Amino acid sequence: MPANRVLFMLCLVALISSVLLLYGYSNRQAPAIPIGKAVEIPAPLGLPPVPIPADNPPTKETIALGRRLYYDVRLSVDNTVSCSTCHMPGMGFTDNKRVSNGVGGKEGVRNAPTVLNAAYSSLQFWDGRAASLEQQAEGPVANPVEMAHSLHGVVQRLSHDPSYVTAFEQAFGPGPITYEKVEKCIASFERTLLSGDSAFDRYYYGHDPTAMTPAQIRGLDVFRDPKKGNCEICHTIGEKSALFTDNKFHNIGVGYVNGETNDKGRYVVTKNVQEMGGFRTPTLRNVEITSPYMHDGSLKDMKQVMDFYIGAGNSNPQLDKEIHSLDFLTRQERDDLQEFMKALDGTMPPNSGPPPLARN
């Protein structure tokens, strides 16, 4: 190859490399890894070990920082909305509204699910569009009807607070604040929001025959019996632990009106028509304190939920094959099943409210 052509090619490669570097396509910043000593997040009775991603081991520093961020309204564009606005400790980490309100009082379109035990969800959000708690922490910030901010804007705002700069350096070592660090801290805090040790857990896993009432024990039998409630097929109970969700997506007909599904759910993510109107199975833990129910908050109490399932949901082309009428259940069985739901209220996680700094 002639020397002048070689020189031209070298110059072209150098130019392309410079452009890529300028726009961030090369020499990407290494992942942010917490520098502190990893701590164990103990699971209460009835729950399995907490899944922990290899690149985000929980530390005392990241959990504390995540707790602070969770309650900080500065994550929203107008300093009015925090994660806790829609996921409040006193309401089972929901807001007990049909749909939540974001900045300027804007209404969302879906009910705020509980953050309790979200560490065990293989996919996040009702439609599973986020693959992890870390990724989930990006969505509300940039959503125009929730926090209406930007990831870059949040980083800029936090970077002007010397106390945050110090806290992030203690958690990750020297370097600028990045949103990757923000979301990793929030996720680590949320992994501590565990609720178990319910009356059911003490009865079923703790082998205490007095932990549940006779009605609740009968309700458990209806819940598990394939020929009766058959609830366990989606709200699973394992040999050593129970999440009361299969972490899958099902169409039960909620939102199907006049021949059309008004929220396409999982289909929006997968484009699979068989998942039209499918939504993630919610956990039943603490169900008594996390009303209203369903992805659209359309059922206000457990009686309405019971009636909905007894009536086989709403028929539609993608209705889950396991949904069928339960009108054969006796009044006693229906009452017992509803009583069993009360046995699923568990203990609330410690150190989960606003930190002292967040109350100022």
PyMOL commands that set and color helices and strands:
alter all, ss='L'
color gray80, all
select helices_A, chain A and resi 3-22+60-70+73-75+83-86+89-91+103-105+118-120+133-136+139-142+151-159+162-172+179-190+199-204+214-224+231-233+267-270+273-275+287-289+302-310+331-342+356-359
alter helices_A, ss='H'
color red, helices_A
select strands_A, chain A and resi 249-250+256-257+260-261+279-280
alter strands_A, ss='S'
color yellow, strands_A
deselect
rebuild
show_as cartoon
